[in-house]
């Protein structure tokens, strides 16, 4: 069968969040940096994102990653992240998925018991440590790009909801962070639909009111996701909390969200609630966990920032090829809003 596009993909999920990995079908992308490559794909080849993420080939609750040669000479490999509404500069769950696929398929050499890698992302260089045993990637720990607070206690007027207080922080993506109880909700499955509906409304109001801009890359701007949080709980010498991140156009991140976790740790540190080296366990709506900590502080431009470390697990779920029949009436797929 003739195909206008043939992509070889390894299916994968990290703590419940799907992050499939394209390992063949796209040789390279123009650009001197991974950020420039991301912009090129977003501007000129966004049909690839639509092809793999929209129905009938994909679905709303998934992401897909594109492995590419790195631009940064320190990196072992580069990758770009496709989400339903955007090309994301960085994603923790997708970093864990991509690392697992690279090692378990043999694209990069697995060294037991520990493999060290550096990944080139559109947000910057990310260090990775994979614990490996018997050919299996047992866990992935990544040192994220620096995370920092942009605004605390931003007051946002939300139609039919009133004034809502959010924190704005960067953790590889721009997030608005909102206490779930402040809008009468809990991070529970029985509140899942309300969390999505209210989360999208708050995010839209934030986008109309305020646009954060990354101090080192003005092209990275604007809140794209919102995190609903529960209070910290003390468990021995560690701190634990629930959260759920609402991803446009309206769904829950099934994992605890790596960029959201880094952003939240930055907020907690500024508020004096999380110390350097203290273990922070972040849980998702489905109960999956990331084991996290702040390893140090740094500066991003004129801003105080934290260096965050996040650990999670991923599992390969499938090997597949996506093709595009020349007569297919839906070359970029479709959505039906359900």
C-alpha positions in Angstrom: 0.0 0.0 0.0 1.3 3.5 -0.9 1.5 5.8 2.1 2.1 9.5 2.1 3.7 9.2 5.6 5.0 6.1 7.5 6.1 6.5 11.1 7.6 3.8 13.3 6.4 4.2 16.8 7.0 2.6 20.2 4.1 2.9 22.5 4.9 3.8 26.1 3.4 5.3 29.3 5.0 6.9 32.4 3.0 6.4 35.5 -0.1 6.2 33.4 0.5 9.1 31.0 1.0 8.0 27.4 4.1 9.2 25.7 4.7 7.3 22.6 8.0 7.7 20.8 8.6 8.1 17.0 11.8 6.2 16.2 11.6 6.2 12.4 10.0 8.1 9.5 11.4 11.6 10.2 15.2 11.8 9.6 15.9 15.3 10.9 14.4 18.8 11.2 16.0 22.2 10.3 17.2 24.3 13.2 20.4 25.2 15.1 18.8 24.4 18.5 16.1 22.1 19.6 13.9 25.1 20.3 14.3 26.2 16.6 13.5 22.7 15.5 10.4 22.7 17.7 9.3 26.1 16.1 10.0 24.7 12.6 7.7 21.6 13.3 5.1 23.8 14.8 5.1 26.3 11.9 5.7 24.0 8.9 4.9 20.4 9.9 2.2 20.6 12.5 0.3 18.0 10.4 2.6 15.4 12.0 1.3 16.2 15.5 -2.3 16.1 14.2 -1.8 12.9 12.4 -0.5 10.9 15.4 -2.6 12.6 18.2 -6.0 13.1 16.6 -8.5 10.3 16.0 -8.7 7.9 14.3 -5.0 7.1 14.9 -4.6 8.8 18.3 -6.7 10.1 21.1 -7.0 13.1 23.4 -5.3 11.5 26.4 -1.8 10.9 24.9 1.4 12.5 23.8 4.0 11.6 21.2 7.7 12.3 21.1 10.1 12.7 18.2 13.7 11.5 18.6 16.2 13.6 16.7 20.0 14.1 16.6 21.0 16.6 19.3 22.0 20.2 18.7 23.9 20.6 22.0 27.3 18.9 21.7 26.9 17.7 25.3 23.7 15.8 24.6 23.4 12.1 23.6 20.1 12.6 21.8 17.5 15.2 21.2 13.7 15.0 21.3 10.6 17.1 20.6 7.3 16.7 22.5 3.9 16.8 20.9 0.8 17.4 23.0 -2.8 17.7 21.9 -2.7 21.5 21.6 1.0 22.3 21.4 4.6 21.4 21.0 5.8 21.5 24.6 9.3 22.8 25.4 9.7 20.1 28.1 7.7 17.3 29.8 8.8 15.0 32.7 6.6 12.0 31.8 7.7 12.3 28.2 11.3 12.4 29.2 10.8 9.2 31.2 9.1 7.5 28.3 11.7 8.6 25.7 14.6 7.5 27.9 12.9 4.1 28.5 12.3 3.5 24.8 15.8 4.6 23.8 17.4 2.2 26.2 15.0 -0.8 26.0 15.0 -0.8 22.1 18.8 -0.5 22.0 18.8 2.9 20.2 21.2 3.9 23.0 23.4 1.6 24.9 22.0 0.4 28.2 24.6 0.2 31.0 23.7 -1.7 34.1 23.1 -0.9 36.9 23.0 2.8 35.9 22.9 4.6 32.6 23.7 8.3 32.4 22.4 10.3 29.5 21.9 14.0 28.6 18.9 14.9 26.5 18.5 18.0 24.3 15.1 19.6 24.7 13.6 22.8 23.5 13.7 24.1 27.1 17.4 23.1 27.6 19.7 20.3 28.5 18.2 17.6 30.8 20.4 15.1 32.7 19.0 11.6 33.0 20.0 8.7 35.2 18.3 5.3 34.4 18.4 2.4 36.8 18.6 -0.7 34.7 18.5 -4.5 35.4 18.1 -7.4 33.1 17.6 -5.3 30.0 14.8 -3.4 31.7 14.8 0.3 32.5 13.5 0.1 36.1 13.2 3.8 36.8 14.3 7.1 35.3 15.5 10.1 37.3 15.9 13.4 35.5 17.5 16.7 36.5 15.1 19.3 35.0 15.8 22.7 33.6 15.8 25.3 36.4 12.3 26.0 37.8 11.2 29.3 39.2 8.2 31.4 40.5 6.9 34.2 38.3 4.0 35.4 40.4 2.5 34.4 43.7 -1.1 35.0 44.6 -2.2 36.4 41.3 -5.9 37.4 41.5 -7.9 36.3 38.5 -11.6 37.1 37.8 -13.2 34.0 36.3 -16.7 34.4 34.8 -19.4 32.7 36.9 -16.8 31.7 39.5 -15.5 34.9 41.0 -12.0 35.8 42.0 -9.5 32.9 42.0 -6.0 33.0 43.4 -3.2 31.2 41.4 0.6 31.1 41.4 2.4 31.3 38.1 5.6 29.2 37.8 7.9 27.7 35.3 9.0 24.1 35.4 9.8 23.4 31.7 6.3 24.7 30.8 4.3 27.7 32.2 1.8 26.6 34.8 -0.9 28.2 36.9 -1.1 26.5 40.2 -4.4 26.6 42.1 -5.5 25.2 45.5 -8.4 22.8 44.6 -10.2 23.6 47.9 -10.3 27.3 47.0 -12.7 26.6 44.2 -14.7 24.0 46.2 -13.1 20.9 44.7 -10.9 18.0 45.7 -8.3 16.1 43.6 -10.5 13.0 43.4 -11.8 10.9 40.5 -15.4 11.8 41.3 -14.5 15.4 40.7 -12.6 14.7 37.5 -15.1 16.4 35.1 -15.5 19.5 37.3 -11.8 19.8 37.6 -11.4 19.9 33.9 -14.3 22.3 33.3 -13.2 24.7 36.0 -9.5 24.3 35.2 -10.0 25.3 31.6 -12.1 28.3 32.6 -9.4 29.5 35.1 -6.7 29.0 32.5 -8.5 31.0 29.9 -9.0 33.8 32.4 -5.3 33.7 33.3 -4.3 33.8 29.6 -6.4 36.9 29.1 -5.0 38.7 32.2 -1.3 37.8 32.2 1.4 36.4 29.9 4.6 35.2 31.6 7.7 35.2 29.4 10.8 33.2 30.0 13.7 35.5 30.8 16.2 33.6 28.6 13.9 32.8 25.7 11.1 35.3 25.0 9.5 32.9 22.5 8.4 30.7 25.4 5.5 32.6 26.8 2.0 32.1 28.2 0.4 29.7 30.6 -0.6 26.5 28.8 -1.6 24.2 31.7 -3.1 24.5 35.2 -2.4 22.4 38.3 -4.9 21.8 41.0 -3.2 20.9 44.3 -4.0 19.4 47.7 -2.1 20.5 50.9 1.2 18.9 51.9 1.1 16.0 54.3 4.0 14.9 56.5 4.9 11.3 56.2 8.0 10.7 58.4 10.8 12.8 57.0 9.2 13.3 53.6 6.3 15.5 52.3 3.5 14.1 50.1 0.8 15.8 48.1 -1.8 15.1 45.5 -2.2 17.1 42.3 -3.8 16.9 38.9 -2.7 18.9 35.9 -5.4 19.9 33.3 -4.0 19.7 29.8 -5.8 21.5 26.9 -8.2 21.0 25.3 -9.6 19.5 28.5 -8.2 16.4 30.1 -6.2 15.2 33.1 -2.5 14.3 33.0 -2.5 10.7 34.2 0.9 11.1 35.8 1.8 13.6 38.6 3.3 15.8 35.8 7.0 16.4 35.8 7.0 20.0 34.7 4.1 20.7 37.1 6.0 19.0 39.9 9.1 21.1 39.3 7.0 24.3 39.2 5.3 23.3 42.4 8.6 22.6 44.1 9.7 26.1 43.2 6.6 27.6 44.8 6.9 25.4 47.9 10.6 26.4 48.3 9.8 30.1 48.0 7.0 29.7 50.6 9.4 28.0 53.0 7.6 24.6 52.8 10.2 22.5 51.0 13.9 22.5 51.8 16.9 21.5 49.6 17.3 17.8 49.8 14.0 17.0 51.4 12.0 14.2 49.7 8.8 15.3 48.1 6.3 12.6 46.8 3.9 14.0 44.2 0.8 11.8 43.5 -1.6 11.9 40.5 -5.3 11.5 40.2 -4.9 7.8 39.6 -2.4 7.3 42.5 0.8 7.1 40.6 3.9 8.8 42.1 7.0 10.8 41.3 9.8 10.8 43.9 11.3 14.3 43.9 13.6 16.7 45.6 15.3 20.1 45.1 19.0 19.5 44.7 20.2 23.1 44.7 19.3 26.7 43.9 20.5 28.8 41.0 19.5 31.9 39.0 17.7 32.3 35.7 18.3 35.8 34.5 17.5 37.9 37.6 15.2 35.3 39.1 15.9 32.9 41.9 15.4 29.3 40.8 15.6 25.8 42.0 17.2 22.7 40.5 14.7 19.9 40.7 15.1 16.1 40.5 12.2 13.9 39.5 12.0 10.1 39.5 9.4 7.9 37.8 8.9 4.7 35.8 7.7 3.9 32.3 6.6 0.8 30.4 6.6 0.0 26.7 3.1 -1.0 25.6 3.3 -1.5 21.8 5.3 -1.4 18.6 3.3 0.0 15.7 3.5 1.8 12.3 1.2 4.7 11.4 0.5 5.2 7.8 -1.4 7.7 5.7 -3.4 6.4 2.8 -3.4 9.0 0.0 -7.2 8.6 -0.2 -7.9 8.9 3.5 -10.4 11.7 4.0 -8.9 12.6 7.4 -5.1 13.2 6.8 -4.9 15.2 10.0 -7.5 13.3 11.9 -10.4 14.9 13.7 -11.9 15.6 17.1 -15.5 15.4 18.1 -15.5 17.0 21.5 -16.5 14.0 23.7 
